[in-house]
């Protein structure tokens, strides 16, 4: 299980949104979903694996790496979490998705503070995603406690879907690639077009707990 996303200032996000929309129009899709593309589902069925990888690499190389500042991702194995955390710890932490989300927020906060940014960060979280109900129980708790918002440098947390918030499509892409590498047990043949290699050419902070 992986939680992740990107960070950028308003100017960078606006530039990203314009470039992303142009790419979607060129690809003739409403949005880019990396998992569906890699599986050849829905509107991506006609693309094939190589075209999917090539187009994903283009999005990373020419849009994400150009306009956004850094990516963050935290991967946890649910079996490890369930082994370590009993019911009491689970209640206090909020669950595996909450733990990973807070860990991502800490990575983003640390990155910002090290670069002299002190302005609180606005987060967009996927509505209806895996574990979203669990995560939003915790973000509502954070929103109600100013001292915790200050600790995590949180300005606001909003819930949106991937169509209305293309920022989540960028997060989806990096999460898919980190999860693919995280779950890899034995070496797999490398893709002719390596999306993860392009992702790693930009500052990235990916943490994983395997077991």
RANOR-V366404 format. One record per pair of residues at least 24 apart in sequence whose ideal C-beta (glycine too) atoms are under 8 Angstrom apart, sorted by the first residue. I is the first residue (numbers start at 1). J is the second residue. If there is no record, write none. Layout:
# RANOR-V366404
i,j
I,J
I,J
This chain:
# RANOR-V366404
i,j
1,75
1,76
1,77
1,78
1,96
1,97
1,100
1,130
1,131
1,179
2,73
2,74
2,75
2,100
2,175
2,178
2,179
2,182
3,73
3,74
3,97
3,100
3,101
3,103
3,104
3,175
4,71
4,72
4,73
4,74
4,104
4,171
4,174
4,175
4,178
4,206
5,71
5,72
5,73
5,104
5,108
5,123
5,124
5,167
5,168
5,170
5,171
5,174
5,175
6,64
6,68
6,69
6,70
6,71
6,72
6,167
6,170
6,171
6,174
7,68
7,69
7,70
7,71
7,72
7,108
7,111
7,112
7,121
8,67
8,68
8,69
9,69
12,67
12,68
12,69
13,67
13,68
13,167
15,67
16,63
16,64
16,67
16,68
16,166
16,167
16,170
17,166
17,167
19,62
19,63
19,66
19,67
20,59
20,63
20,166
20,169
20,170
21,166
23,58
23,59
23,63
24,166
27,55
30,163
31,162
31,163
31,166
31,169
32,56
32,59
32,169
32,172
32,173
33,162
33,169
33,172
34,172
34,173
34,175
34,176
34,177
35,172
35,176
38,176
50,192
50,193
53,191
53,192
53,193
53,194
53,195
54,193
56,173
56,193
56,195
57,193
57,194
57,195
57,198
59,173
60,173
60,195
60,198
60,199
61,198
61,201
64,170
64,173
64,174
64,199
64,202
65,198
65,199
65,201
65,202
68,170
68,202
69,203
70,111
70,202
70,203
70,204
70,205
71,174
71,199
71,202
71,203
71,204
71,205
71,206
72,104
72,107
72,108
72,111
72,204
72,205
72,206
73,104
73,174
73,175
73,178
73,204
73,205
73,206
73,207
74,100
74,101
74,103
74,104
74,107
74,206
74,207
74,208
75,100
75,178
75,179
75,182
75,206
75,207
75,208
75,209
76,100
76,208
76,209
77,209
77,210
77,211
79,211
80,209
80,210
80,211
83,211
94,134
94,135
94,137
94,138
94,141
95,131
95,134
95,135
96,131
97,130
97,131
97,132
97,134
97,135
98,131
98,134
98,135
98,137
98,138
101,125
101,135
101,138
101,139
102,138
102,152
103,207
105,152
105,153
105,154
106,152
107,205
107,207
108,153
109,152
109,153
111,203
111,205
112,153
113,153
118,153
119,155
120,149
120,153
120,154
120,155
121,153
121,154
121,155
122,155
122,156
122,157
122,158
123,154
123,156
123,157
123,158
124,158
124,159
124,160
124,165
124,167
124,168
125,157
125,158
125,159
125,160
126,159
126,160
126,161
126,162
126,168
126,171
127,159
127,160
127,161
128,161
132,159
173,199
174,199
174,204
178,206
178,208
182,208
182,210
